[in-house]
Amino acid sequence: MGALRSKINLSLHTYHATRLWWGRGVESGKPQIIGLRQFLFLVGAIQRNATRDDPYADHWMLLIDGKLEEVRDKLDTALADAERLLEQIPSELTIEENVNQRPFTTPVYTGGQQGWLALRLLIDFDRLVRHLLLASHVAILSRDGTYDRLRTANHALRSLCAFPQRYPGYSGITRDDVAANNAKAREAREKFGELPQDVLDGTRRSPYAPSVQKPQQVAAEDTVSEANPDQGSNN
């Protein structure tokens, strides 16, 4: 039997969230800004390296878990604050949810569960922006207050998108190399630094870490991914 596949589309209603999705390329003549689209690619690459039993990739998945949790906490707080503001709207006013009549829509492929968590953050950021703009429109929030809240939330999402840029890449070793303390393992340790023992021995991994696969399995999956780069998966 083949793999399960589904088409998944993302819809965004605000310019602020759409900018976070796209980022900014070097062709603009300004410094590059990594968007969520690039974040998904980078995180997917880290997860693929984790399937190769690379302890450094596993370590980075744990770091990304921590960053996702940090941003989630900040965004949840901002959303709760915005919802409290909207509760000030008098019951005599009936205001429907503000949605874009022509939202930005794009197919998405996240490359892994951490990508889905990040995508949900972007969706919630889009909702937060709509709440804040509505609060400003009905004079519950000042222009400066709206700007400050938007800037804080935007900064948190930007920091998440840029986070995996620091990933140094595939180390080229497995935990068998670490156990043998061979030349490859020693070279990786010099180049990438020391890791906690529980990460090295595999007792602590991200809850979203993939199963470790044999080299031939990884090569076969990479071939399929390259042939179908735009396909999404439910797995």
mmCIF file of the C-alpha atoms, coordinates in Angstrom:
data_MODEL
# 
_entry.id   MODEL 
# 
loop_
_atom_site.group_PDB 
_atom_site.id 
_atom_site.type_symbol 
_atom_site.label_atom_id 
_atom_site.label_alt_id 
_atom_site.label_comp_id 
_atom_site.label_asym_id 
_atom_site.label_entity_id 
_atom_site.label_seq_id 
_atom_site.pdbx_PDB_ins_code 
_atom_site.Cartn_x 
_atom_site.Cartn_y 
_atom_site.Cartn_z 
_atom_site.occupancy 
_atom_site.B_iso_or_equiv 
_atom_site.pdbx_formal_charge 
_atom_site.auth_seq_id 
_atom_site.auth_comp_id 
_atom_site.auth_asym_id 
_atom_site.auth_atom_id 
_atom_site.pdbx_PDB_model_num 
ATOM 1   C CA . MET A 1 1   ? 0.000   0.000  0.000  1.00 0.00 ? 1   MET A CA 1 
ATOM 2   C CA . GLY A 1 2   ? 1.135   3.544  -0.655 1.00 0.00 ? 2   GLY A CA 1 
ATOM 3   C CA . ALA A 1 3   ? 1.408   6.439  1.770  1.00 0.00 ? 3   ALA A CA 1 
ATOM 4   C CA . LEU A 1 4   ? -1.652  8.443  2.812  1.00 0.00 ? 4   LEU A CA 1 
ATOM 5   C CA . ARG A 1 5   ? -1.777  11.849 1.152  1.00 0.00 ? 5   ARG A CA 1 
ATOM 6   C CA . SER A 1 6   ? -4.006  14.891 1.469  1.00 0.00 ? 6   SER A CA 1 
ATOM 7   C CA . LYS A 1 7   ? -4.076  18.407 0.084  1.00 0.00 ? 7   LYS A CA 1 
ATOM 8   C CA . ILE A 1 8   ? -3.937  21.074 2.798  1.00 0.00 ? 8   ILE A CA 1 
ATOM 9   C CA . ASN A 1 9   ? -4.368  24.793 2.196  1.00 0.00 ? 9   ASN A CA 1 
ATOM 10  C CA . LEU A 1 10  ? -3.628  27.684 4.531  1.00 0.00 ? 10  LEU A CA 1 
ATOM 11  C CA . SER A 1 11  ? -5.737  30.862 4.516  1.00 0.00 ? 11  SER A CA 1 
ATOM 12  C CA . LEU A 1 12  ? -4.531  34.109 6.110  1.00 0.00 ? 12  LEU A CA 1 
ATOM 13  C CA . HIS A 1 13  ? -6.637  37.233 6.497  1.00 0.00 ? 13  HIS A CA 1 
ATOM 14  C CA . THR A 1 14  ? -4.099  39.911 7.414  1.00 0.00 ? 14  THR A CA 1 
ATOM 15  C CA . TYR A 1 15  ? -1.141  41.526 5.741  1.00 0.00 ? 15  TYR A CA 1 
ATOM 16  C CA . HIS A 1 16  ? 0.867   41.102 8.967  1.00 0.00 ? 16  HIS A CA 1 
ATOM 17  C CA . ALA A 1 17  ? 0.490   37.308 8.961  1.00 0.00 ? 17  ALA A CA 1 
ATOM 18  C CA . THR A 1 18  ? 1.088   37.048 5.213  1.00 0.00 ? 18  THR A CA 1 
ATOM 19  C CA . ARG A 1 19  ? 4.382   38.910 5.603  1.00 0.00 ? 19  ARG A CA 1 
ATOM 20  C CA . LEU A 1 20  ? 5.386   36.425 8.314  1.00 0.00 ? 20  LEU A CA 1 
ATOM 21  C CA . TRP A 1 21  ? 4.622   33.583 5.937  1.00 0.00 ? 21  TRP A CA 1 
ATOM 22  C CA . TRP A 1 22  ? 6.710   34.944 3.064  1.00 0.00 ? 22  TRP A CA 1 
ATOM 23  C CA . GLY A 1 23  ? 9.574   36.650 4.917  1.00 0.00 ? 23  GLY A CA 1 
ATOM 24  C CA . ARG A 1 24  ? 11.811  38.845 2.782  1.00 0.00 ? 24  ARG A CA 1 
ATOM 25  C CA . GLY A 1 25  ? 14.222  37.629 0.142  1.00 0.00 ? 25  GLY A CA 1 
ATOM 26  C CA . VAL A 1 26  ? 17.650  39.009 -0.705 1.00 0.00 ? 26  VAL A CA 1 
ATOM 27  C CA . GLU A 1 27  ? 16.270  40.173 -4.062 1.00 0.00 ? 27  GLU A CA 1 
ATOM 28  C CA . SER A 1 28  ? 14.658  43.075 -2.190 1.00 0.00 ? 28  SER A CA 1 
ATOM 29  C CA . GLY A 1 29  ? 18.101  44.619 -1.725 1.00 0.00 ? 29  GLY A CA 1 
ATOM 30  C CA . LYS A 1 30  ? 17.572  44.545 2.044  1.00 0.00 ? 30  LYS A CA 1 
ATOM 31  C CA . PRO A 1 31  ? 18.753  41.990 4.618  1.00 0.00 ? 31  PRO A CA 1 
ATOM 32  C CA . GLN A 1 32  ? 16.935  38.680 4.306  1.00 0.00 ? 32  GLN A CA 1 
ATOM 33  C CA . ILE A 1 33  ? 14.156  37.927 6.775  1.00 0.00 ? 33  ILE A CA 1 
ATOM 34  C CA . ILE A 1 34  ? 13.273  34.265 7.216  1.00 0.00 ? 34  ILE A CA 1 
ATOM 35  C CA . GLY A 1 35  ? 9.537   33.617 6.995  1.00 0.00 ? 35  GLY A CA 1 
ATOM 36  C CA . LEU A 1 36  ? 7.543   30.649 8.207  1.00 0.00 ? 36  LEU A CA 1 
ATOM 37  C CA . ARG A 1 37  ? 7.729   29.130 4.741  1.00 0.00 ? 37  ARG A CA 1 
ATOM 38  C CA . GLN A 1 38  ? 11.522  28.848 5.095  1.00 0.00 ? 38  GLN A CA 1 
ATOM 39  C CA . PHE A 1 39  ? 11.181  27.779 8.741  1.00 0.00 ? 39  PHE A CA 1 
ATOM 40  C CA . LEU A 1 40  ? 9.158   24.740 7.647  1.00 0.00 ? 40  LEU A CA 1 
ATOM 41  C CA . PHE A 1 41  ? 11.869  23.778 5.172  1.00 0.00 ? 41  PHE A CA 1 
ATOM 42  C CA . LEU A 1 42  ? 14.659  24.111 7.750  1.00 0.00 ? 42  LEU A CA 1 
ATOM 43  C CA . VAL A 1 43  ? 12.799  22.214 10.462 1.00 0.00 ? 43  VAL A CA 1 
ATOM 44  C CA . GLY A 1 44  ? 11.897  19.488 7.979  1.00 0.00 ? 44  GLY A CA 1 
ATOM 45  C CA . ALA A 1 45  ? 15.589  19.074 7.137  1.00 0.00 ? 45  ALA A CA 1 
ATOM 46  C CA . ILE A 1 46  ? 16.468  18.745 10.831 1.00 0.00 ? 46  ILE A CA 1 
ATOM 47  C CA . GLN A 1 47  ? 13.806  16.074 11.282 1.00 0.00 ? 47  GLN A CA 1 
ATOM 48  C CA . ARG A 1 48  ? 15.095  14.131 8.273  1.00 0.00 ? 48  ARG A CA 1 
ATOM 49  C CA . ASN A 1 49  ? 18.563  14.186 9.799  1.00 0.00 ? 49  ASN A CA 1 
ATOM 50  C CA . ALA A 1 50  ? 17.102  12.858 13.054 1.00 0.00 ? 50  ALA A CA 1 
ATOM 51  C CA . THR A 1 51  ? 15.894  9.802  11.138 1.00 0.00 ? 51  THR A CA 1 
ATOM 52  C CA . ARG A 1 52  ? 19.567  9.101  10.410 1.00 0.00 ? 52  ARG A CA 1 
ATOM 53  C CA . ASP A 1 53  ? 20.203  8.744  14.167 1.00 0.00 ? 53  ASP A CA 1 
ATOM 54  C CA . ASP A 1 54  ? 22.121  12.026 14.235 1.00 0.00 ? 54  ASP A CA 1 
ATOM 55  C CA . PRO A 1 55  ? 22.204  13.077 17.914 1.00 0.00 ? 55  PRO A CA 1 
ATOM 56  C CA . TYR A 1 56  ? 22.876  16.705 16.958 1.00 0.00 ? 56  TYR A CA 1 
ATOM 57  C CA . ALA A 1 57  ? 19.643  16.800 14.927 1.00 0.00 ? 57  ALA A CA 1 
ATOM 58  C CA . ASP A 1 58  ? 17.797  15.345 17.921 1.00 0.00 ? 58  ASP A CA 1 
ATOM 59  C CA . HIS A 1 59  ? 19.311  18.043 20.113 1.00 0.00 ? 59  HIS A CA 1 
ATOM 60  C CA . TRP A 1 60  ? 18.059  20.720 17.732 1.00 0.00 ? 60  TRP A CA 1 
ATOM 61  C CA . MET A 1 61  ? 14.576  19.243 17.703 1.00 0.00 ? 61  MET A CA 1 
ATOM 62  C CA . LEU A 1 62  ? 14.550  19.654 21.491 1.00 0.00 ? 62  LEU A CA 1 
ATOM 63  C CA . LEU A 1 63  ? 15.708  23.266 21.143 1.00 0.00 ? 63  LEU A CA 1 
ATOM 64  C CA . ILE A 1 64  ? 12.927  23.953 18.635 1.00 0.00 ? 64  ILE A CA 1 
ATOM 65  C CA . ASP A 1 65  ? 10.398  22.382 21.029 1.00 0.00 ? 65  ASP A CA 1 
ATOM 66  C CA . GLY A 1 66  ? 11.498  24.879 23.650 1.00 0.00 ? 66  GLY A CA 1 
ATOM 67  C CA . LYS A 1 67  ? 11.229  27.803 21.240 1.00 0.00 ? 67  LYS A CA 1 
ATOM 68  C CA . LEU A 1 68  ? 7.773   26.735 20.096 1.00 0.00 ? 68  LEU A CA 1 
ATOM 69  C CA . GLU A 1 69  ? 6.610   26.518 23.704 1.00 0.00 ? 69  GLU A CA 1 
ATOM 70  C CA . GLU A 1 70  ? 8.065   29.952 24.497 1.00 0.00 ? 70  GLU A CA 1 
ATOM 71  C CA . VAL A 1 71  ? 6.285   31.598 21.569 1.00 0.00 ? 71  VAL A CA 1 
ATOM 72  C CA . ARG A 1 72  ? 3.059   29.720 22.309 1.00 0.00 ? 72  ARG A CA 1 
ATOM 73  C CA . ASP A 1 73  ? 3.029   31.096 25.868 1.00 0.00 ? 73  ASP A CA 1 
ATOM 74  C CA . LYS A 1 74  ? 3.534   34.665 24.612 1.00 0.00 ? 74  LYS A CA 1 
ATOM 75  C CA . LEU A 1 75  ? 0.885   34.367 21.919 1.00 0.00 ? 75  LEU A CA 1 
ATOM 76  C CA . ASP A 1 76  ? -1.682  32.791 24.239 1.00 0.00 ? 76  ASP A CA 1 
ATOM 77  C CA . THR A 1 77  ? -1.194  35.671 26.670 1.00 0.00 ? 77  THR A CA 1 
ATOM 78  C CA . ALA A 1 78  ? -1.619  38.237 23.886 1.00 0.00 ? 78  ALA A CA 1 
ATOM 79  C CA . LEU A 1 79  ? -4.733  36.492 22.556 1.00 0.00 ? 79  LEU A CA 1 
ATOM 80  C CA . ALA A 1 80  ? -6.327  36.354 26.005 1.00 0.00 ? 80  ALA A CA 1 
ATOM 81  C CA . ASP A 1 81  ? -5.612  40.072 26.474 1.00 0.00 ? 81  ASP A CA 1 
ATOM 82  C CA . ALA A 1 82  ? -7.137  40.917 23.084 1.00 0.00 ? 82  ALA A CA 1 
ATOM 83  C CA . GLU A 1 83  ? -10.238 38.843 23.811 1.00 0.00 ? 83  GLU A CA 1 
ATOM 84  C CA . ARG A 1 84  ? -10.709 40.682 27.111 1.00 0.00 ? 84  ARG A CA 1 
ATOM 85  C CA . LEU A 1 85  ? -10.572 43.957 25.190 1.00 0.00 ? 85  LEU A CA 1 
ATOM 86  C CA . LEU A 1 86  ? -13.297 42.809 22.809 1.00 0.00 ? 86  LEU A CA 1 
ATOM 87  C CA . GLU A 1 87  ? -15.507 41.893 25.761 1.00 0.00 ? 87  GLU A CA 1 
ATOM 88  C CA . GLN A 1 88  ? -15.815 45.642 26.332 1.00 0.00 ? 88  GLN A CA 1 
ATOM 89  C CA . ILE A 1 89  ? -17.941 45.990 23.198 1.00 0.00 ? 89  ILE A CA 1 
ATOM 90  C CA . PRO A 1 90  ? -21.483 46.798 24.378 1.00 0.00 ? 90  PRO A CA 1 
ATOM 91  C CA . SER A 1 91  ? -24.030 44.046 23.881 1.00 0.00 ? 91  SER A CA 1 
ATOM 92  C CA . GLU A 1 92  ? -26.135 46.551 21.961 1.00 0.00 ? 92  GLU A CA 1 
ATOM 93  C CA . LEU A 1 93  ? -23.534 46.441 19.184 1.00 0.00 ? 93  LEU A CA 1 
ATOM 94  C CA . THR A 1 94  ? -23.524 43.382 16.963 1.00 0.00 ? 94  THR A CA 1 
ATOM 95  C CA . ILE A 1 95  ? -20.132 43.017 15.327 1.00 0.00 ? 95  ILE A CA 1 
ATOM 96  C CA . GLU A 1 96  ? -19.358 40.022 13.180 1.00 0.00 ? 96  GLU A CA 1 
ATOM 97  C CA . GLU A 1 97  ? -15.866 38.545 13.041 1.00 0.00 ? 97  GLU A CA 1 
ATOM 98  C CA . ASN A 1 98  ? -13.684 40.576 10.706 1.00 0.00 ? 98  ASN A CA 1 
ATOM 99  C CA . VAL A 1 99  ? -12.420 38.394 7.894  1.00 0.00 ? 99  VAL A CA 1 
ATOM 100 C CA . ASN A 1 100 ? -10.786 39.245 4.610  1.00 0.00 ? 100 ASN A CA 1 
ATOM 101 C CA . GLN A 1 101 ? -13.067 39.011 1.590  1.00 0.00 ? 101 GLN A CA 1 
ATOM 102 C CA . ARG A 1 102 ? -10.123 37.757 -0.437 1.00 0.00 ? 102 ARG A CA 1 
ATOM 103 C CA . PRO A 1 103 ? -7.769  35.970 1.977  1.00 0.00 ? 103 PRO A CA 1 
ATOM 104 C CA . PHE A 1 104 ? -4.314  34.806 0.984  1.00 0.00 ? 104 PHE A CA 1 
ATOM 105 C CA . THR A 1 105 ? -4.455  31.041 0.360  1.00 0.00 ? 105 THR A CA 1 
ATOM 106 C CA . THR A 1 106 ? -1.559  28.688 -0.276 1.00 0.00 ? 106 THR A CA 1 
ATOM 107 C CA . PRO A 1 107 ? -0.931  24.936 -0.191 1.00 0.00 ? 107 PRO A CA 1 
ATOM 108 C CA . VAL A 1 108 ? 1.224   23.860 2.755  1.00 0.00 ? 108 VAL A CA 1 
ATOM 109 C CA . TYR A 1 109 ? 3.549   20.972 3.473  1.00 0.00 ? 109 TYR A CA 1 
ATOM 110 C CA . THR A 1 110 ? 5.106   21.217 6.907  1.00 0.00 ? 110 THR A CA 1 
ATOM 111 C CA . GLY A 1 111 ? 7.705   18.453 6.848  1.00 0.00 ? 111 GLY A CA 1 
ATOM 112 C CA . GLY A 1 112 ? 6.780   17.291 10.353 1.00 0.00 ? 112 GLY A CA 1 
ATOM 113 C CA . GLN A 1 113 ? 4.730   17.872 13.488 1.00 0.00 ? 113 GLN A CA 1 
ATOM 114 C CA . GLN A 1 114 ? 6.869   20.759 14.688 1.00 0.00 ? 114 GLN A CA 1 
ATOM 115 C CA . GLY A 1 115 ? 5.950   22.485 11.446 1.00 0.00 ? 115 GLY A CA 1 
ATOM 116 C CA . TRP A 1 116 ? 2.254   22.026 12.232 1.00 0.00 ? 116 TRP A CA 1 
ATOM 117 C CA . LEU A 1 117 ? 2.754   23.564 15.668 1.00 0.00 ? 117 LEU A CA 1 
ATOM 118 C CA . ALA A 1 118 ? 4.446   26.566 14.052 1.00 0.00 ? 118 ALA A CA 1 
ATOM 119 C CA . LEU A 1 119 ? 1.685   26.841 11.467 1.00 0.00 ? 119 LEU A CA 1 
ATOM 120 C CA . ARG A 1 120 ? -0.930  26.966 14.216 1.00 0.00 ? 120 ARG A CA 1 
ATOM 121 C CA . LEU A 1 121 ? 1.040   29.790 15.818 1.00 0.00 ? 121 LEU A CA 1 
ATOM 122 C CA . LEU A 1 122 ? 0.854   31.735 12.564 1.00 0.00 ? 122 LEU A CA 1 
ATOM 123 C CA . ILE A 1 123 ? -2.907  31.111 12.328 1.00 0.00 ? 123 ILE A CA 1 
ATOM 124 C CA . ASP A 1 124 ? -3.369  32.335 15.901 1.00 0.00 ? 124 ASP A CA 1 
ATOM 125 C CA . PHE A 1 125 ? -1.206  35.372 15.159 1.00 0.00 ? 125 PHE A CA 1 
ATOM 126 C CA . ASP A 1 126 ? -3.488  36.142 12.212 1.00 0.00 ? 126 ASP A CA 1 
ATOM 127 C CA . ARG A 1 127 ? -6.468  35.916 14.586 1.00 0.00 ? 127 ARG A CA 1 
ATOM 128 C CA . LEU A 1 128 ? -4.703  38.139 17.112 1.00 0.00 ? 128 LEU A CA 1 
ATOM 129 C CA . VAL A 1 129 ? -4.096  40.810 14.475 1.00 0.00 ? 129 VAL A CA 1 
ATOM 130 C CA . ARG A 1 130 ? -7.770  40.762 13.496 1.00 0.00 ? 130 ARG A CA 1 
ATOM 131 C CA . HIS A 1 131 ? -8.813  41.127 17.138 1.00 0.00 ? 131 HIS A CA 1 
ATOM 132 C CA . LEU A 1 132 ? -6.464  44.055 17.697 1.00 0.00 ? 132 LEU A CA 1 
ATOM 133 C CA . LEU A 1 133 ? -7.452  45.858 14.509 1.00 0.00 ? 133 LEU A CA 1 
ATOM 134 C CA . LEU A 1 134 ? -11.113 45.461 15.413 1.00 0.00 ? 134 LEU A CA 1 
ATOM 135 C CA . ALA A 1 135 ? -10.478 46.773 18.936 1.00 0.00 ? 135 ALA A CA 1 
ATOM 136 C CA . SER A 1 136 ? -8.694  49.770 17.433 1.00 0.00 ? 136 SER A CA 1 
ATOM 137 C CA . HIS A 1 137 ? -11.467 50.338 14.896 1.00 0.00 ? 137 HIS A CA 1 
ATOM 138 C CA . VAL A 1 138 ? -14.147 50.612 17.593 1.00 0.00 ? 138 VAL A CA 1 
ATOM 139 C CA . ALA A 1 139 ? -11.919 52.838 19.797 1.00 0.00 ? 139 ALA A CA 1 
ATOM 140 C CA . ILE A 1 140 ? -11.320 50.290 22.552 1.00 0.00 ? 140 ILE A CA 1 
ATOM 141 C CA . LEU A 1 141 ? -7.605  50.425 21.848 1.00 0.00 ? 141 LEU A CA 1 
ATOM 142 C CA . SER A 1 142 ? -5.487  53.420 20.861 1.00 0.00 ? 142 SER A CA 1 
ATOM 143 C CA . ARG A 1 143 ? -3.338  53.454 17.759 1.00 0.00 ? 143 ARG A CA 1 
ATOM 144 C CA . ASP A 1 144 ? -0.154  53.320 19.825 1.00 0.00 ? 144 ASP A CA 1 
ATOM 145 C CA . GLY A 1 145 ? -1.532  50.517 21.971 1.00 0.00 ? 145 GLY A CA 1 
ATOM 146 C CA . THR A 1 146 ? -2.407  48.528 18.857 1.00 0.00 ? 146 THR A CA 1 
ATOM 147 C CA . TYR A 1 147 ? 1.029   49.087 17.361 1.00 0.00 ? 147 TYR A CA 1 
ATOM 148 C CA . ASP A 1 148 ? 2.853   48.041 20.530 1.00 0.00 ? 148 ASP A CA 1 
ATOM 149 C CA . ARG A 1 149 ? 0.889   44.797 20.821 1.00 0.00 ? 149 ARG A CA 1 
ATOM 150 C CA . LEU A 1 150 ? 1.339   43.968 17.160 1.00 0.00 ? 150 LEU A CA 1 
ATOM 151 C CA . ARG A 1 151 ? 5.073   44.678 17.308 1.00 0.00 ? 151 ARG A CA 1 
ATOM 152 C CA . THR A 1 152 ? 5.568   42.441 20.355 1.00 0.00 ? 152 THR A CA 1 
ATOM 153 C CA . ALA A 1 153 ? 3.695   39.492 18.850 1.00 0.00 ? 153 ALA A CA 1 
ATOM 154 C CA . ASN A 1 154 ? 5.355   39.955 15.465 1.00 0.00 ? 154 ASN A CA 1 
ATOM 155 C CA . HIS A 1 155 ? 8.796   39.940 17.097 1.00 0.00 ? 155 HIS A CA 1 
ATOM 156 C CA . ALA A 1 156 ? 8.035   36.642 18.845 1.00 0.00 ? 156 ALA A CA 1 
ATOM 157 C CA . LEU A 1 157 ? 7.009   34.977 15.573 1.00 0.00 ? 157 LEU A CA 1 
ATOM 158 C CA . ARG A 1 158 ? 9.990   36.438 13.711 1.00 0.00 ? 158 ARG A CA 1 
ATOM 159 C CA . SER A 1 159 ? 12.365  35.069 16.335 1.00 0.00 ? 159 SER A CA 1 
ATOM 160 C CA . LEU A 1 160 ? 10.801  31.623 15.891 1.00 0.00 ? 160 LEU A CA 1 
ATOM 161 C CA . CYS A 1 161 ? 11.180  31.720 12.108 1.00 0.00 ? 161 CYS A CA 1 
ATOM 162 C CA . ALA A 1 162 ? 14.846  32.716 12.350 1.00 0.00 ? 162 ALA A CA 1 
ATOM 163 C CA . PHE A 1 163 ? 15.699  30.226 15.108 1.00 0.00 ? 163 PHE A CA 1 
ATOM 164 C CA . PRO A 1 164 ? 16.651  27.170 12.970 1.00 0.00 ? 164 PRO A CA 1 
ATOM 165 C CA . GLN A 1 165 ? 19.001  29.297 10.858 1.00 0.00 ? 165 GLN A CA 1 
ATOM 166 C CA . ARG A 1 166 ? 21.601  28.595 13.549 1.00 0.00 ? 166 ARG A CA 1 
ATOM 167 C CA . TYR A 1 167 ? 21.403  24.855 12.916 1.00 0.00 ? 167 TYR A CA 1 
ATOM 168 C CA . PRO A 1 168 ? 24.880  23.867 11.679 1.00 0.00 ? 168 PRO A CA 1 
ATOM 169 C CA . GLY A 1 169 ? 23.707  21.031 9.422  1.00 0.00 ? 169 GLY A CA 1 
ATOM 170 C CA . TYR A 1 170 ? 24.049  17.269 9.294  1.00 0.00 ? 170 TYR A CA 1 
ATOM 171 C CA . SER A 1 171 ? 26.855  16.088 11.546 1.00 0.00 ? 171 SER A CA 1 
ATOM 172 C CA . GLY A 1 172 ? 27.505  12.893 9.581  1.00 0.00 ? 172 GLY A CA 1 
ATOM 173 C CA . ILE A 1 173 ? 27.560  10.677 12.669 1.00 0.00 ? 173 ILE A CA 1 
ATOM 174 C CA . THR A 1 174 ? 25.219  8.229  14.374 1.00 0.00 ? 174 THR A CA 1 
ATOM 175 C CA . ARG A 1 175 ? 24.942  7.101  17.963 1.00 0.00 ? 175 ARG A CA 1 
ATOM 176 C CA . ASP A 1 176 ? 26.947  3.993  17.025 1.00 0.00 ? 176 ASP A CA 1 
ATOM 177 C CA . ASP A 1 177 ? 29.825  6.331  16.146 1.00 0.00 ? 177 ASP A CA 1 
ATOM 178 C CA . VAL A 1 178 ? 29.413  8.065  19.510 1.00 0.00 ? 178 VAL A CA 1 
ATOM 179 C CA . ALA A 1 179 ? 29.424  4.741  21.378 1.00 0.00 ? 179 ALA A CA 1 
ATOM 180 C CA . ALA A 1 180 ? 32.582  3.671  19.517 1.00 0.00 ? 180 ALA A CA 1 
ATOM 181 C CA . ASN A 1 181 ? 34.161  7.127  20.018 1.00 0.00 ? 181 ASN A CA 1 
ATOM 182 C CA . ASN A 1 182 ? 35.618  6.779  16.541 1.00 0.00 ? 182 ASN A CA 1 
ATOM 183 C CA . ALA A 1 183 ? 37.302  9.459  14.455 1.00 0.00 ? 183 ALA A CA 1 
ATOM 184 C CA . LYS A 1 184 ? 34.001  10.678 12.976 1.00 0.00 ? 184 LYS A CA 1 
ATOM 185 C CA . ALA A 1 185 ? 32.512  11.151 16.433 1.00 0.00 ? 185 ALA A CA 1 
ATOM 186 C CA . ARG A 1 186 ? 35.586  12.981 17.726 1.00 0.00 ? 186 ARG A CA 1 
ATOM 187 C CA . GLU A 1 187 ? 35.613  15.267 14.695 1.00 0.00 ? 187 GLU A CA 1 
ATOM 188 C CA . ALA A 1 188 ? 31.901  16.057 15.114 1.00 0.00 ? 188 ALA A CA 1 
ATOM 189 C CA . ARG A 1 189 ? 32.404  16.814 18.802 1.00 0.00 ? 189 ARG A CA 1 
ATOM 190 C CA . GLU A 1 190 ? 35.199  19.269 17.966 1.00 0.00 ? 190 GLU A CA 1 
ATOM 191 C CA . LYS A 1 191 ? 33.133  20.912 15.244 1.00 0.00 ? 191 LYS A CA 1 
ATOM 192 C CA . PHE A 1 192 ? 29.672  21.000 16.842 1.00 0.00 ? 192 PHE A CA 1 
ATOM 193 C CA . GLY A 1 193 ? 30.419  20.837 20.550 1.00 0.00 ? 193 GLY A CA 1 
ATOM 194 C CA . GLU A 1 194 ? 29.395  18.562 23.396 1.00 0.00 ? 194 GLU A CA 1 
ATOM 195 C CA . LEU A 1 195 ? 25.869  17.225 23.891 1.00 0.00 ? 195 LEU A CA 1 
ATOM 196 C CA . PRO A 1 196 ? 24.031  16.177 27.063 1.00 0.00 ? 196 PRO A CA 1 
ATOM 197 C CA . GLN A 1 197 ? 24.495  12.480 27.776 1.00 0.00 ? 197 GLN A CA 1 
ATOM 198 C CA . ASP A 1 198 ? 20.772  11.703 27.634 1.00 0.00 ? 198 ASP A CA 1 
ATOM 199 C CA . VAL A 1 199 ? 20.636  13.151 24.104 1.00 0.00 ? 199 VAL A CA 1 
ATOM 200 C CA . LEU A 1 200 ? 23.736  11.243 23.045 1.00 0.00 ? 200 LEU A CA 1 
ATOM 201 C CA . ASP A 1 201 ? 22.370  7.913  24.235 1.00 0.00 ? 201 ASP A CA 1 
ATOM 202 C CA . GLY A 1 202 ? 18.871  8.592  22.861 1.00 0.00 ? 202 GLY A CA 1 
ATOM 203 C CA . THR A 1 203 ? 16.999  8.437  26.178 1.00 0.00 ? 203 THR A CA 1 
ATOM 204 C CA . ARG A 1 204 ? 15.766  12.026 25.712 1.00 0.00 ? 204 ARG A CA 1 
ATOM 205 C CA . ARG A 1 205 ? 14.234  12.930 22.361 1.00 0.00 ? 205 ARG A CA 1 
ATOM 206 C CA . SER A 1 206 ? 11.569  15.333 21.210 1.00 0.00 ? 206 SER A CA 1 
ATOM 207 C CA . PRO A 1 207 ? 8.036   13.914 21.473 1.00 0.00 ? 207 PRO A CA 1 
ATOM 208 C CA . TYR A 1 208 ? 7.864   14.698 17.753 1.00 0.00 ? 208 TYR A CA 1 
ATOM 209 C CA . ALA A 1 209 ? 11.146  12.993 16.863 1.00 0.00 ? 209 ALA A CA 1 
ATOM 210 C CA . PRO A 1 210 ? 10.825  10.500 13.997 1.00 0.00 ? 210 PRO A CA 1 
ATOM 211 C CA . SER A 1 211 ? 11.709  6.837  14.191 1.00 0.00 ? 211 SER A CA 1 
ATOM 212 C CA . VAL A 1 212 ? 15.329  6.102  13.360 1.00 0.00 ? 212 VAL A CA 1 
ATOM 213 C CA . GLN A 1 213 ? 15.579  4.423  9.982  1.00 0.00 ? 213 GLN A CA 1 
ATOM 214 C CA . LYS A 1 214 ? 18.155  2.311  8.228  1.00 0.00 ? 214 LYS A CA 1 
ATOM 215 C CA . PRO A 1 215 ? 20.295  4.143  5.630  1.00 0.00 ? 215 PRO A CA 1 
ATOM 216 C CA . GLN A 1 216 ? 18.526  2.462  2.700  1.00 0.00 ? 216 GLN A CA 1 
ATOM 217 C CA . GLN A 1 217 ? 15.113  3.488  4.059  1.00 0.00 ? 217 GLN A CA 1 
ATOM 218 C CA . VAL A 1 218 ? 16.190  7.114  4.391  1.00 0.00 ? 218 VAL A CA 1 
ATOM 219 C CA . ALA A 1 219 ? 17.607  7.163  0.852  1.00 0.00 ? 219 ALA A CA 1 
ATOM 220 C CA . ALA A 1 220 ? 14.356  5.743  -0.540 1.00 0.00 ? 220 ALA A CA 1 
ATOM 221 C CA . GLU A 1 221 ? 12.225  8.328  1.282  1.00 0.00 ? 221 GLU A CA 1 
ATOM 222 C CA . ASP A 1 222 ? 14.471  11.197 0.161  1.00 0.00 ? 222 ASP A CA 1 
ATOM 223 C CA . THR A 1 223 ? 14.017  10.047 -3.437 1.00 0.00 ? 223 THR A CA 1 
ATOM 224 C CA . VAL A 1 224 ? 10.228  10.128 -3.053 1.00 0.00 ? 224 VAL A CA 1 
ATOM 225 C CA . SER A 1 225 ? 10.325  13.568 -1.392 1.00 0.00 ? 225 SER A CA 1 
ATOM 226 C CA . GLU A 1 226 ? 12.445  15.031 -4.178 1.00 0.00 ? 226 GLU A CA 1 
ATOM 227 C CA . ALA A 1 227 ? 10.089  13.616 -6.795 1.00 0.00 ? 227 ALA A CA 1 
ATOM 228 C CA . ASN A 1 228 ? 7.006   15.013 -4.992 1.00 0.00 ? 228 ASN A CA 1 
ATOM 229 C CA . PRO A 1 229 ? 8.144   18.205 -3.190 1.00 0.00 ? 229 PRO A CA 1 
ATOM 230 C CA . ASP A 1 230 ? 4.654   19.742 -2.980 1.00 0.00 ? 230 ASP A CA 1 
ATOM 231 C CA . GLN A 1 231 ? 2.757   16.758 -1.635 1.00 0.00 ? 231 GLN A CA 1 
ATOM 232 C CA . GLY A 1 232 ? 1.442   16.883 1.916  1.00 0.00 ? 232 GLY A CA 1 
ATOM 233 C CA . SER A 1 233 ? 1.182   13.914 4.208  1.00 0.00 ? 233 SER A CA 1 
ATOM 234 C CA . ASN A 1 234 ? -1.094  13.017 7.094  1.00 0.00 ? 234 ASN A CA 1 
ATOM 235 C CA . ASN A 1 235 ? 1.676   10.962 8.710  1.00 0.00 ? 235 ASN A CA 1 
# 
